[in-house]
Amino acid sequence: MHNYEHTIVTKQDLSETQTKKVVNKYEDLIKANSGEIIKTEEWGLRNFSHLIKKNKKGFYFHFKFKGSGKVIEELEKAENIDESLIRYLTVRVKEHDLKTNYFEKKIL
Amino acid sequence: MKRSKRDKKKTKNTKNTKLSLFQKPDTKFFKPCPLSGKDAPVIDYKNIKLLKRYLSDSGRILPSRVTSVSLKKQKELSRSIKRARLLALI
């Protein structure tokens, strides 16, 4: 069992229900492969620093979970086919940092 | 006016001039690494504010000889900058 951080970027033209569906789909995938979700973060709609396949913006979702390497195999297999996703990134970490959220919206 | 300016320059120069080769310099050449030590910030691909400090205006990674980051931390930095680039955060 290792700690992983997983980030996905979805296309801009998805509605709220569609983005929720995408998030739930991957959360279920992690749980189905005996992974344990610790935290999910929503970074919201962000501008890209450069164009990616003619996309200017995207919704960011961030998962922190515990699991074996098989989870990631399954996740990336599903993500490669998924057309609503633009990018994904998995990073293995020693310990989850649950205190700081770099993309939290500042409350005025 | 001109004289006073010249005088100032002269006083500055005298600080850096060495009388002998074996004299220790007054100014420090060595800068400690800003990313290692006790209260150093955490290098992370999500911490864009920190990463942007170590990029040039055109988005290239600055060499450690300019920023005086240690070798270990420079490796960590470049890795996390490349991760942030993949997600189009920087």
N, CA and C atoms of all chains as a GROMACS GRO file, in nm:
protein
  594
    1MET      N    1   0.084  -0.122   0.000
    1MET     CA    2   0.000   0.000   0.000
    1MET      C    3   0.087   0.125   0.000
    2HIS      N    4   0.055   0.217  -0.090
    2HIS     CA    5   0.129   0.342  -0.096
    2HIS      C    6   0.030   0.459  -0.102
    3ASN      N    7   0.086   0.576  -0.074
    3ASN     CA    8   0.006   0.698  -0.083
    3ASN      C    9   0.024   0.758  -0.222
    4TYR      N   10  -0.088   0.793  -0.283
    4TYR     CA   11  -0.082   0.852  -0.416
    4TYR      C   12  -0.162   0.982  -0.422
    5GLU      N   13  -0.116   1.070  -0.510
    5GLU     CA   14  -0.193   1.190  -0.544
    5GLU      C   15  -0.226   1.181  -0.692
    6HIS      N   16  -0.352   1.205  -0.723
    6HIS     CA   17  -0.394   1.192  -0.862
    6HIS      C   18  -0.473   1.316  -0.903
    7THR      N   19  -0.436   1.375  -1.013
    7THR     CA   20  -0.505   1.495  -1.061
    7THR      C   21  -0.558   1.470  -1.201
    8ILE      N   22  -0.683   1.509  -1.224
    8ILE     CA   23  -0.735   1.499  -1.360
    8ILE      C   24  -0.784   1.635  -1.407
    9VAL      N   25  -0.772   1.658  -1.537
    9VAL     CA   26  -0.817   1.783  -1.598
    9VAL      C   27  -0.923   1.747  -1.700
   10THR      N   28  -1.045   1.801  -1.681
   10THR     CA   29  -1.153   1.772  -1.775
   10THR      C   30  -1.176   1.890  -1.867
   11LYS      N   31  -1.251   1.865  -1.974
   11LYS     CA   32  -1.277   1.971  -2.070
   11LYS      C   33  -1.366   2.079  -2.010
   12GLN      N   34  -1.362   2.195  -2.075
   12GLN     CA   35  -1.430   2.312  -2.021
   12GLN      C   36  -1.581   2.306  -2.043
   13ASP      N   37  -1.625   2.246  -2.152
   13ASP     CA   38  -1.766   2.255  -2.190
   13ASP      C   39  -1.854   2.150  -2.123
   14LEU      N   40  -1.812   2.097  -2.007
   14LEU     CA   41  -1.895   2.000  -1.936
   14LEU      C   42  -1.984   2.074  -1.836
   15SER      N   43  -2.106   2.021  -1.818
   15SER     CA   44  -2.195   2.081  -1.719
   15SER      C   45  -2.160   2.027  -1.581
   16GLU      N   46  -2.227   2.083  -1.479
   16GLU     CA   47  -2.194   2.042  -1.342
   16GLU      C   48  -2.222   1.895  -1.317
   17THR      N   49  -2.339   1.850  -1.370
   17THR     CA   50  -2.374   1.709  -1.350
   17THR      C   51  -2.275   1.617  -1.420
   18GLN      N   52  -2.227   1.663  -1.535
   18GLN     CA   53  -2.131   1.580  -1.610
   18GLN      C   54  -1.997   1.569  -1.536
   19THR      N   55  -1.952   1.681  -1.480
   19THR     CA   56  -1.824   1.677  -1.407
   19THR      C   57  -1.836   1.590  -1.282
   20LYS      N   58  -1.954   1.599  -1.217
   20LYS     CA   59  -1.975   1.515  -1.099
   20LYS      C   60  -1.970   1.368  -1.136
   21LYS      N   61  -2.029   1.337  -1.253
   21LYS     CA   62  -2.029   1.200  -1.301
   21LYS      C   63  -1.886   1.150  -1.321
   22VAL      N   64  -1.805   1.235  -1.380
   22VAL     CA   65  -1.665   1.197  -1.408
   22VAL      C   66  -1.591   1.169  -1.277
   23VAL      N   67  -1.611   1.260  -1.179
   23VAL     CA   68  -1.542   1.243  -1.050
   23VAL      C   69  -1.589   1.115  -0.981
   24ASN      N   70  -1.723   1.094  -0.981
   24ASN     CA   71  -1.776   0.974  -0.916
   24ASN      C   72  -1.725   0.847  -0.983
   25LYS      N   73  -1.712   0.855  -1.115
   25LYS     CA   74  -1.667   0.738  -1.191
   25LYS      C   75  -1.528   0.694  -1.144
   26TYR      N   76  -1.438   0.792  -1.126
   26TYR     CA   77  -1.301   0.757  -1.088
   26TYR      C   78  -1.290   0.724  -0.940
   27GLU      N   79  -1.376   0.788  -0.860
   27GLU     CA   80  -1.377   0.752  -0.718
   27GLU      C   81  -1.422   0.607  -0.699
   28ASP      N   82  -1.525   0.569  -0.778
   28ASP     CA   83  -1.573   0.430  -0.768
   28ASP      C   84  -1.466   0.333  -0.816
   29LEU      N   85  -1.392   0.375  -0.920
   29LEU     CA   86  -1.286   0.288  -0.973
   29LEU      C   87  -1.179   0.262  -0.869
   30ILE      N   88  -1.145   0.367  -0.793
   30ILE     CA   89  -1.043   0.351  -0.689
   30ILE      C   90  -1.094   0.256  -0.580
   31LYS      N   91  -1.222   0.278  -0.542
   31LYS     CA   92  -1.279   0.192  -0.436
   31LYS      C   93  -1.292   0.048  -0.483
   32ALA      N   94  -1.326   0.029  -0.611
   32ALA     CA   95  -1.346  -0.106  -0.664
   32ALA      C   96  -1.215  -0.186  -0.662
   33ASN      N   97  -1.104  -0.115  -0.673
   33ASN     CA   98  -0.974  -0.182  -0.672
   33ASN      C   99  -0.907  -0.178  -0.535
   34SER      N  100  -0.990  -0.181  -0.433
   34SER     CA  101  -0.946  -0.184  -0.293
   34SER      C  102  -0.853  -0.069  -0.257
   35GLY      N  103  -0.888   0.049  -0.307
   35GLY     CA  104  -0.817   0.170  -0.268
   35GLY      C  105  -0.900   0.247  -0.168
   36GLU      N  106  -0.833   0.334  -0.095
   36GLU     CA  107  -0.903   0.409   0.010
   36GLU      C  108  -0.884   0.557  -0.014
   37ILE      N  109  -0.995   0.626  -0.046
   37ILE     CA  110  -0.985   0.770  -0.074
   37ILE      C  111  -0.978   0.848   0.056
   38ILE      N  112  -0.877   0.933   0.067
   38ILE     CA  113  -0.860   1.013   0.188
   38ILE      C  114  -0.921   1.151   0.170
   39LYS      N  115  -0.900   1.209   0.052
   39LYS     CA  116  -0.953   1.344   0.030
   39LYS      C  117  -0.969   1.369  -0.119
   40THR      N  118  -1.075   1.441  -0.155
   40THR     CA  119  -1.086   1.489  -0.293
   40THR      C  120  -1.097   1.640  -0.290
   41GLU      N  121  -1.021   1.703  -0.379
   41GLU     CA  122  -1.022   1.849  -0.385
   41GLU      C  123  -1.075   1.893  -0.520
   42GLU      N  124  -1.147   2.007  -0.517
   42GLU     CA  125  -1.194   2.066  -0.642
   42GLU      C  126  -1.120   2.196  -0.662
   43TRP      N  127  -1.041   2.204  -0.766
   43TRP     CA  128  -0.967   2.328  -0.789
   43TRP      C  129  -1.045   2.423  -0.879
   44GLY      N  130  -1.152   2.374  -0.938
   44GLY     CA  131  -1.238   2.459  -1.019
   44GLY      C  132  -1.185   2.481  -1.159
   45LEU      N  133  -1.252   2.575  -1.228
   45LEU     CA  134  -1.213   2.607  -1.365
   45LEU      C  135  -1.090   2.698  -1.363
   46ARG      N  136  -0.986   2.653  -1.431
   46ARG     CA  137  -0.861   2.731  -1.435
   46ARG      C  138  -0.816   2.753  -1.578
   47ASN      N  139  -0.751   2.866  -1.598
   47ASN     CA  140  -0.691   2.892  -1.730
   47ASN      C  141  -0.563   2.811  -1.744
   48PHE      N  142  -0.544   2.753  -1.863
   48PHE     CA  143  -0.417   2.685  -1.888
   48PHE      C  144  -0.309   2.788  -1.918
   49SER      N  145  -0.186   2.751  -1.886
   49SER     CA  146  -0.075   2.841  -1.918
   49SER      C  147  -0.043   2.836  -2.067
   50HIS      N  148  -0.081   2.727  -2.132
   50HIS     CA  149  -0.062   2.716  -2.276
   50HIS      C  150  -0.176   2.631  -2.332
   51LEU      N  151  -0.199   2.640  -2.462
   51LEU     CA  152  -0.307   2.564  -2.523
   51LEU      C  153  -0.275   2.414  -2.519
   52ILE      N  154  -0.376   2.333  -2.488
   52ILE     CA  155  -0.361   2.188  -2.497
   52ILE      C  156  -0.470   2.138  -2.590
   53LYS      N  157  -0.433   2.094  -2.707
   53LYS     CA  158  -0.528   2.047  -2.809
   53LYS      C  159  -0.640   2.149  -2.830
   54LYS      N  160  -0.603   2.273  -2.845
   54LYS     CA  161  -0.696   2.385  -2.868
   54LYS      C  162  -0.789   2.412  -2.751
   55ASN      N  163  -0.758   2.361  -2.633
   55ASN     CA  164  -0.837   2.394  -2.514
   55ASN      C  165  -0.766   2.505  -2.437
   56LYS      N  166  -0.851   2.600  -2.388
   56LYS     CA  167  -0.793   2.712  -2.314
   56LYS      C  168  -0.810   2.695  -2.163
   57LYS      N  169  -0.920   2.630  -2.122
   57LYS     CA  170  -0.949   2.616  -1.979
   57LYS      C  171  -0.986   2.472  -1.947
   58GLY      N  172  -0.989   2.442  -1.819
   58GLY     CA  173  -1.030   2.307  -1.779
   58GLY      C  174  -1.064   2.301  -1.632
   59PHE      N  175  -1.146   2.200  -1.597
   59PHE     CA  176  -1.178   2.177  -1.457
   59PHE      C  177  -1.074   2.084  -1.397
   60TYR      N  178  -1.024   2.119  -1.278
   60TYR     CA  179  -0.922   2.037  -1.212
   60TYR      C  180  -0.983   1.964  -1.093
   61PHE      N  181  -0.953   1.834  -1.082
   61PHE     CA  182  -0.995   1.756  -0.965
   61PHE      C  183  -0.874   1.680  -0.913
   62HIS      N  184  -0.864   1.675  -0.781
   62HIS     CA  185  -0.745   1.620  -0.717
   62HIS      C  186  -0.786   1.516  -0.614
   63PHE      N  187  -0.733   1.394  -0.628
   63PHE     CA  188  -0.763   1.287  -0.532
   63PHE      C  189  -0.638   1.256  -0.452
   64LYS      N  190  -0.659   1.234  -0.324
   64LYS     CA  191  -0.551   1.179  -0.239
   64LYS      C  192  -0.601   1.044  -0.190
   65PHE      N  193  -0.528   0.938  -0.222
   65PHE     CA  194  -0.576   0.806  -0.181
   65PHE      C  195  -0.462   0.711  -0.148
   66LYS      N  196  -0.503   0.600  -0.086
   66LYS     CA  197  -0.410   0.494  -0.048
   66LYS      C  198  -0.446   0.373  -0.132
   67GLY      N  199  -0.348   0.300  -0.178
   67GLY     CA  200  -0.381   0.182  -0.256
   67GLY      C  201  -0.258   0.117  -0.313
   68SER      N  202  -0.279   0.006  -0.382
   68SER     CA  203  -0.166  -0.064  -0.444
   68SER      C  204  -0.147  -0.010  -0.586
   69GLY      N  205  -0.042  -0.055  -0.649
   69GLY     CA  206  -0.010  -0.007  -0.784
   69GLY      C  207  -0.112  -0.048  -0.888
   70LYS      N  208  -0.190  -0.150  -0.856
   70LYS     CA  209  -0.290  -0.197  -0.952
   70LYS      C  210  -0.398  -0.093  -0.978
   71VAL      N  211  -0.427  -0.012  -0.875
   71VAL     CA  212  -0.530   0.091  -0.887
   71VAL      C  213  -0.494   0.186  -1.000
   72ILE      N  214  -0.367   0.223  -1.004
   72ILE     CA  215  -0.323   0.321  -1.101
   72ILE      C  216  -0.325   0.263  -1.241
   73GLU      N  217  -0.292   0.136  -1.251
   73GLU     CA  218  -0.300   0.069  -1.380
   73GLU      C  219  -0.441   0.079  -1.436
   74GLU      N  220  -0.539   0.048  -1.348
   74GLU     CA  221  -0.678   0.050  -1.391
   74GLU      C  222  -0.725   0.192  -1.421
   75LEU      N  223  -0.682   0.285  -1.335
   75LEU     CA  224  -0.722   0.425  -1.353
   75LEU      C  225  -0.674   0.477  -1.488
   76GLU      N  226  -0.546   0.454  -1.517
   76GLU     CA  227  -0.489   0.513  -1.637
   76GLU      C  228  -0.540   0.443  -1.762
   77LYS      N  229  -0.576   0.316  -1.745
   77LYS     CA  230  -0.634   0.245  -1.859
   77LYS      C  231  -0.767   0.310  -1.897
   78ALA      N  232  -0.847   0.344  -1.795
   78ALA     CA  233  -0.978   0.405  -1.820
   78ALA      C  234  -0.962   0.547  -1.870
   79GLU      N  235  -0.860   0.615  -1.819
   79GLU     CA  236  -0.843   0.757  -1.853
   79GLU      C  237  -0.792   0.777  -1.995
   80ASN      N  238  -0.716   0.679  -2.043
   80ASN     CA  239  -0.666   0.691  -2.179
   80ASN      C  240  -0.778   0.690  -2.282
   81ILE      N  241  -0.888   0.620  -2.250
   81ILE     CA  242  -1.000   0.609  -2.344
   81ILE      C  243  -1.094   0.729  -2.329
   82ASP      N  244  -1.103   0.782  -2.207
   82ASP     CA  245  -1.200   0.887  -2.174
   82ASP      C  246  -1.177   1.012  -2.258
   83GLU      N  247  -1.284   1.055  -2.329
   83GLU     CA  248  -1.269   1.172  -2.416
   83GLU      C  249  -1.295   1.304  -2.345
   84SER      N  250  -1.356   1.297  -2.227
   84SER     CA  251  -1.386   1.421  -2.154
   84SER      C  252  -1.264   1.470  -2.076
   85LEU      N  253  -1.158   1.390  -2.072
   85LEU     CA  254  -1.036   1.430  -2.000
   85LEU      C  255  -0.933   1.488  -2.096
   86ILE      N  256  -0.855   1.583  -2.046
   86ILE     CA  257  -0.746   1.640  -2.125
   86ILE      C  258  -0.612   1.586  -2.077
   87ARG      N  259  -0.590   1.591  -1.944
   87ARG     CA  260  -0.464   1.542  -1.888
   87ARG      C  261  -0.489   1.472  -1.755
   88TYR      N  262  -0.394   1.390  -1.714
   88TYR     CA  263  -0.397   1.336  -1.578
   88TYR      C  264  -0.254   1.322  -1.528
   89LEU      N  265  -0.240   1.316  -1.396
   89LEU     CA  266  -0.106   1.303  -1.337
   89LEU      C  267  -0.115   1.224  -1.207
   90THR      N  268  -0.031   1.123  -1.193
   90THR     CA  269  -0.024   1.049  -1.067
   90THR      C  270   0.114   1.070  -1.006
   91VAL      N  271   0.116   1.098  -0.877
   91VAL     CA  272   0.241   1.118  -0.805
   91VAL      C  273   0.235   1.035  -0.678
   92ARG      N  274   0.343   0.960  -0.652
   92ARG     CA  275   0.350   0.885  -0.528
   92ARG      C  276   0.416   0.972  -0.422
   93VAL      N  277   0.355   0.980  -0.306
   93VAL     CA  278   0.410   1.062  -0.198
   93VAL      C  279   0.431   0.976  -0.074
   94LYS      N  280   0.522   1.024   0.009
   94LYS     CA  281   0.549   0.949   0.132
   94LYS      C  282   0.435   0.967   0.232
   95GLU      N  283   0.393   1.092   0.246
   95GLU     CA  284   0.283   1.122   0.339
   95GLU      C  285   0.192   1.225   0.277
   96HIS      N  286   0.062   1.211   0.306
   96HIS     CA  287  -0.032   1.309   0.252
   96HIS      C  288  -0.028   1.437   0.332
   97ASP      N  289  -0.023   1.547   0.259
   97ASP     CA  290  -0.026   1.678   0.323
   97ASP      C  291  -0.170   1.729   0.317
   98LEU      N  292  -0.241   1.715   0.428
   98LEU     CA  293  -0.383   1.749   0.428
   98LEU      C  294  -0.410   1.891   0.479
   99LYS      N  295  -0.304   1.957   0.523
   99LYS     CA  296  -0.324   2.090   0.583
   99LYS      C  297  -0.341   2.199   0.477
  100THR      N  298  -0.245   2.200   0.383
  100THR     CA  299  -0.244   2.311   0.288
  100THR      C  300  -0.318   2.274   0.160
  101ASN      N  301  -0.402   2.368   0.118
  101ASN     CA  302  -0.466   2.356  -0.012
  101ASN      C  303  -0.426   2.479  -0.093
  102TYR      N  304  -0.339   2.456  -0.193
  102TYR     CA  305  -0.282   2.568  -0.266
  102TYR      C  306  -0.384   2.638  -0.357
  103PHE      N  307  -0.495   2.570  -0.384
  103PHE     CA  308  -0.589   2.626  -0.480
  103PHE      C  309  -0.721   2.663  -0.416
  104GLU      N  310  -0.719   2.683  -0.284
  104GLU     CA  311  -0.841   2.721  -0.215
  104GLU      C  312  -0.881   2.863  -0.256
  105LYS      N  313  -1.013   2.879  -0.278
  105LYS     CA  314  -1.060   3.012  -0.315
  105LYS      C  315  -1.061   3.101  -0.192
  106LYS      N  316  -1.006   3.222  -0.210
  106LYS     CA  317  -1.001   3.314  -0.096
  106LYS      C  318  -1.139   3.376  -0.073
  107ILE      N  319  -1.185   3.369   0.051
  107ILE     CA  320  -1.316   3.424   0.084
  107ILE      C  321  -1.302   3.573   0.114
  108LEU      N  322  -1.377   3.653   0.037
  108LEU     CA  323  -1.364   3.799   0.055
  108LEU      C  324  -1.452   3.847   0.170
  109MET      N  325   2.980   6.930  -0.792
  109MET     CA  326   2.900   6.808  -0.803
  109MET      C  327   2.984   6.691  -0.854
  110LYS      N  328   3.056   6.720  -0.960
  110LYS     CA  329   3.134   6.611  -1.020
  110LYS      C  330   3.234   6.555  -0.920
  111ARG      N  331   3.292   6.646  -0.847
  111ARG     CA  332   3.395   6.599  -0.754
  111ARG      C  333   3.337   6.507  -0.648
  112SER      N  334   3.219   6.550  -0.598
  112SER     CA  335   3.161   6.469  -0.490
  112SER      C  336   3.127   6.329  -0.540
  113LYS      N  337   3.079   6.320  -0.664
  113LYS     CA  338   3.048   6.188  -0.720
  113LYS      C  339   3.174   6.101  -0.727
  114ARG      N  340   3.278   6.166  -0.773
  114ARG     CA  341   3.404   6.090  -0.786
  114ARG      C  342   3.452   6.040  -0.650
  115ASP      N  343   3.436   6.127  -0.554
  115ASP     CA  344   3.480   6.089  -0.419
  115ASP      C  345   3.406   5.966  -0.368
  116LYS      N  346   3.274   5.966  -0.396
  116LYS     CA  347   3.194   5.850  -0.353
  116LYS      C  348   3.244   5.722  -0.417
  117LYS      N  349   3.272   5.732  -0.547
  117LYS     CA  350   3.320   5.612  -0.618
  117LYS      C  351   3.450   5.562  -0.557
  118LYS      N  352   3.533   5.658  -0.525
  118LYS     CA  353   3.664   5.619  -0.471
  118LYS      C  354   3.648   5.544  -0.339
  119THR      N  355   3.557   5.595  -0.256
  119THR     CA  356   3.538   5.529  -0.126
  119THR      C  357   3.483   5.388  -0.145
  120LYS      N  358   3.397   5.371  -0.247
  120LYS     CA  359   3.343   5.237  -0.272
  120LYS      C  360   3.453   5.142  -0.315
  121ASN      N  361   3.539   5.193  -0.401
  121ASN     CA  362   3.644   5.107  -0.454
  121ASN      C  363   3.740   5.060  -0.345
  122THR      N  364   3.765   5.149  -0.253
  122THR     CA  365   3.863   5.113  -0.150
  122THR      C  366   3.816   4.995  -0.065
  123LYS      N  367   3.682   4.978  -0.058
  123LYS     CA  368   3.629   4.867   0.020
  123LYS      C  369   3.669   4.732  -0.041
  124ASN      N  370   3.659   4.728  -0.176
  124ASN     CA  371   3.679   4.600  -0.242
  124ASN      C  372   3.824   4.574  -0.281
  125THR      N  373   3.906   4.675  -0.275
  125THR     CA  374   4.045   4.652  -0.318
  125THR      C  375   4.118   4.571  -0.212
  126LYS      N  376   4.204   4.486  -0.264
  126LYS     CA  377   4.281   4.402  -0.173
  126LYS      C  378   4.425   4.450  -0.168
  127LEU      N  379   4.479   4.445  -0.053
  127LEU     CA  380   4.619   4.486  -0.040
  127LEU      C  381   4.711   4.368  -0.070
  128SER      N  382   4.669   4.252  -0.026
  128SER     CA  383   4.748   4.133  -0.057
  128SER      C  384   4.656   4.020  -0.102
  129LEU      N  385   4.713   3.921  -0.162
  129LEU     CA  386   4.634   3.809  -0.214
  129LEU      C  387   4.572   3.728  -0.103
  130PHE      N  388   4.634   3.728   0.014
  130PHE     CA  389   4.591   3.639   0.121
  130PHE      C  390   4.491   3.704   0.214
  131GLN      N  391   4.456   3.829   0.181
  131GLN     CA  392   4.358   3.899   0.263
  131GLN      C  393   4.218   3.844   0.232
  132LYS      N  394   4.137   3.826   0.335
  132LYS     CA  395   4.002   3.775   0.313
  132LYS      C  396   3.913   3.887   0.259
  133PRO      N  397   3.824   3.856   0.164
  133PRO     CA  398   3.739   3.960   0.107
  133PRO      C  399   3.630   4.003   0.206
  134ASP      N  400   3.593   4.133   0.198
  134ASP     CA  401   3.491   4.185   0.288
  134ASP      C  402   3.352   4.135   0.248
  135THR      N  403   3.329   4.132   0.117
  135THR     CA  404   3.195   4.091   0.070
  135THR      C  405   3.188   3.939   0.062
  136LYS      N  406   3.068   3.887   0.093
  136LYS     CA  407   3.050   3.742   0.091
  136LYS      C  408   3.017   3.699  -0.053
  137PHE      N  409   3.079   3.594  -0.096
  137PHE     CA  410   3.047   3.538  -0.227
  137PHE      C  411   2.944   3.426  -0.215
  138PHE      N  412   2.947   3.357  -0.104
  138PHE     CA  413   2.862   3.239  -0.086
  138PHE      C  414   2.727   3.279  -0.032
  139LYS      N  415   2.620   3.233  -0.102
  139LYS     CA  416   2.484   3.254  -0.055
  139LYS      C  417   2.427   3.119  -0.014
  140PRO      N  418   2.368   3.107   0.105
  140PRO     CA  419   2.313   2.978   0.143
  140PRO      C  420   2.189   2.943   0.061
  141CYS      N  421   2.163   2.814   0.050
  141CYS     CA  422   2.049   2.767  -0.030
  141CYS      C  423   1.918   2.814   0.034
  142PRO      N  424   1.831   2.881  -0.043
  142PRO     CA  425   1.706   2.931   0.014
  142PRO      C  426   1.601   2.823   0.038
  143LEU      N  427   1.625   2.703  -0.016
  143LEU     CA  428   1.523   2.598  -0.005
  143LEU      C  429   1.558   2.489   0.096
  144SER      N  430   1.682   2.492   0.148
  144SER     CA  431   1.713   2.395   0.253
  144SER      C  432   1.732   2.470   0.384
  145GLY      N  433   1.725   2.396   0.492
  145GLY     CA  434   1.729   2.461   0.622
  145GLY      C  435   1.601   2.436   0.696
  146LYS      N  436   1.590   2.500   0.811
  146LYS     CA  437   1.480   2.468   0.902
  146LYS      C  438   1.344   2.514   0.852
  147ASP      N  439   1.334   2.643   0.821
  147ASP     CA  440   1.204   2.699   0.785
  147ASP      C  441   1.188   2.712   0.634
  148ALA      N  442   1.252   2.621   0.562
  148ALA     CA  443   1.245   2.629   0.416
  148ALA      C  444   1.106   2.588   0.368
  149PRO      N  445   1.057   2.649   0.260
  149PRO     CA  446   0.927   2.610   0.205
  149PRO      C  447   0.934   2.473   0.140
  150VAL      N  448   0.817   2.408   0.133
  150VAL     CA  449   0.809   2.275   0.074
  150VAL      C  450   0.800   2.288  -0.077
  151ILE      N  451   0.884   2.211  -0.147
  151ILE     CA  452   0.879   2.212  -0.293
  151ILE      C  453   0.771   2.114  -0.337
  152ASP      N  454   0.674   2.165  -0.409
  152ASP     CA  455   0.562   2.082  -0.449
  152ASP      C  456   0.511   2.132  -0.584
  153TYR      N  457   0.462   2.040  -0.667
  153TYR     CA  458   0.414   2.085  -0.798
  153TYR      C  459   0.287   2.168  -0.790
  154LYS      N  460   0.220   2.166  -0.673
  154LYS     CA  461   0.100   2.247  -0.657
  154LYS      C  462   0.131   2.388  -0.608
  155ASN      N  463   0.250   2.405  -0.555
  155ASN     CA  464   0.290   2.535  -0.499
  155ASN      C  465   0.346   2.623  -0.611
  156ILE      N  466   0.255   2.681  -0.689
  156ILE     CA  467   0.296   2.753  -0.810
  156ILE      C  468   0.372   2.880  -0.775
  157LYS      N  469   0.330   2.943  -0.667
  157LYS     CA  470   0.392   3.070  -0.627
  157LYS      C  471   0.543   3.052  -0.606
  158LEU      N  472   0.580   2.941  -0.542
  158LEU     CA  473   0.720   2.914  -0.515
  158LEU      C  474   0.794   2.881  -0.645
  159LEU      N  475   0.733   2.797  -0.727
  159LEU     CA  476   0.800   2.752  -0.849
  159LEU      C  477   0.826   2.868  -0.944
  160LYS      N  478   0.733   2.963  -0.948
  160LYS     CA  479   0.748   3.075  -1.041
  160LYS      C  480   0.869   3.161  -1.008
  161ARG      N  481   0.912   3.157  -0.882
  161ARG     CA  482   1.030   3.234  -0.842
  161ARG      C  483   1.156   3.181  -0.910
  162TYR      N  484   1.153   3.053  -0.947
  162TYR     CA  485   1.272   2.991  -1.004
  162TYR      C  486   1.260   2.969  -1.155
  163LEU      N  487   1.173   3.049  -1.218
  163LEU     CA  488   1.159   3.045  -1.363
  163LEU      C  489   1.198   3.180  -1.421
  164SER      N  490   1.250   3.178  -1.545
  164SER     CA  491   1.279   3.304  -1.612
  164SER      C  492   1.146   3.359  -1.666
  165ASP      N  493   1.153   3.479  -1.726
  165ASP     CA  494   1.031   3.541  -1.778
  165ASP      C  495   0.967   3.458  -1.888
  166SER      N  496   1.052   3.386  -1.960
  166SER     CA  497   0.998   3.305  -2.070
  166SER      C  498   0.963   3.164  -2.024
  167GLY      N  499   0.970   3.139  -1.893
  167GLY     CA  500   0.925   3.010  -1.842
  167GLY      C  501   1.030   2.902  -1.836
  168ARG      N  502   1.157   2.937  -1.852
  168ARG     CA  503   1.262   2.835  -1.844
  168ARG      C  504   1.316   2.828  -1.701
  169ILE      N  505   1.365   2.708  -1.666
  169ILE     CA  506   1.417   2.688  -1.531
  169ILE      C  507   1.550   2.762  -1.516
  170LEU      N  508   1.562   2.840  -1.408
  170LEU     CA  509   1.686   2.914  -1.385
  170LEU      C  510   1.794   2.819  -1.334
  171PRO      N  511   1.920   2.840  -1.376
  171PRO     CA  512   2.029   2.754  -1.327
  171PRO      C  513   2.056   2.780  -1.179
  172SER      N  514   2.105   2.677  -1.112
  172SER     CA  515   2.126   2.688  -0.968
  172SER      C  516   2.241   2.782  -0.936
  173ARG      N  517   2.330   2.806  -1.032
  173ARG     CA  518   2.440   2.898  -1.005
  173ARG      C  519   2.390   3.042  -0.995
  174VAL      N  520   2.270   3.068  -1.050
  174VAL     CA  521   2.209   3.201  -1.037
  174VAL      C  522   2.131   3.210  -0.906
  175THR      N  523   2.054   3.104  -0.875
  175THR     CA  524   1.964   3.109  -0.761
  175THR      C  525   2.027   3.054  -0.633
  176SER      N  526   2.144   2.990  -0.645
  176SER     CA  527   2.216   2.931  -0.532
  176SER      C  528   2.134   2.827  -0.457
  177VAL      N  529   2.056   2.749  -0.533
  177VAL     CA  530   1.984   2.636  -0.475
  177VAL      C  531   2.078   2.516  -0.472
  178SER      N  532   2.070   2.437  -0.365
  178SER     CA  533   2.159   2.322  -0.354
  178SER      C  534   2.123   2.217  -0.459
  179LEU      N  535   2.217   2.127  -0.485
  179LEU     CA  536   2.199   2.028  -0.592
  179LEU      C  537   2.076   1.941  -0.567
  180LYS      N  538   2.063   1.897  -0.442
  180LYS     CA  539   1.952   1.809  -0.408
  180LYS      C  540   1.817   1.878  -0.430
  181LYS      N  541   1.812   2.005  -0.386
  181LYS     CA  542   1.686   2.078  -0.397
  181LYS      C  543   1.659   2.119  -0.542
  182GLN      N  544   1.764   2.143  -0.618
  182GLN     CA  545   1.747   2.180  -0.758
  182GLN      C  546   1.685   2.065  -0.836
  183LYS      N  547   1.726   1.943  -0.802
  183LYS     CA  548   1.668   1.825  -0.867
  183LYS      C  549   1.520   1.815  -0.835
  184GLU      N  550   1.488   1.837  -0.706
  184GLU     CA  551   1.349   1.832  -0.664
  184GLU      C  552   1.267   1.941  -0.735
  185LEU      N  553   1.329   2.058  -0.744
  185LEU     CA  554   1.263   2.173  -0.807
  185LEU      C  555   1.230   2.143  -0.951
  186SER      N  556   1.330   2.097  -1.027
  186SER     CA  557   1.309   2.077  -1.169
  186SER      C  558   1.204   1.968  -1.192
  187ARG      N  559   1.203   1.868  -1.102
  187ARG     CA  560   1.103   1.762  -1.117
  187ARG      C  561   0.963   1.818  -1.097
  188SER      N  562   0.947   1.902  -0.995
  188SER     CA  563   0.812   1.952  -0.968
  188SER      C  564   0.769   2.058  -1.069
  189ILE      N  565   0.867   2.130  -1.124
  189ILE     CA  566   0.832   2.227  -1.229
  189ILE      C  567   0.780   2.153  -1.352
  190LYS      N  568   0.845   2.040  -1.384
  190LYS     CA  569   0.802   1.965  -1.501
  190LYS      C  570   0.664   1.902  -1.480
  191ARG      N  571   0.634   1.865  -1.356
  191ARG     CA  572   0.501   1.813  -1.326
  191ARG      C  573   0.396   1.922  -1.342
  192ALA      N  574   0.428   2.040  -1.293
  192ALA     CA  575   0.333   2.151  -1.304
  192ALA      C  576   0.312   2.190  -1.449
  193ARG      N  577   0.417   2.175  -1.530
  193ARG     CA  578   0.405   2.207  -1.672
  193ARG      C  579   0.308   2.112  -1.741
  194LEU      N  580   0.314   1.985  -1.700
  194LEU     CA  581   0.227   1.885  -1.762
  194LEU      C  582   0.080   1.920  -1.739
  195LEU      N  583   0.049   1.969  -1.621
  195LEU     CA  584  -0.089   2.006  -1.589
  195LEU      C  585  -0.122   2.148  -1.634
  196ALA      N  586  -0.028   2.212  -1.705
  196ALA     CA  587  -0.047   2.348  -1.756
  196ALA      C  588  -0.075   2.447  -1.644
  197LEU      N  589  -0.012   2.426  -1.528
  197LEU     CA  590  -0.029   2.520  -1.417
  197LEU      C  591   0.067   2.638  -1.431
  198ILE      N  592   0.186   2.612  -1.487
  198ILE     CA  593   0.283   2.721  -1.508
  198ILE      C  594   0.289   2.753  -1.656
   0.00000   0.00000   0.00000
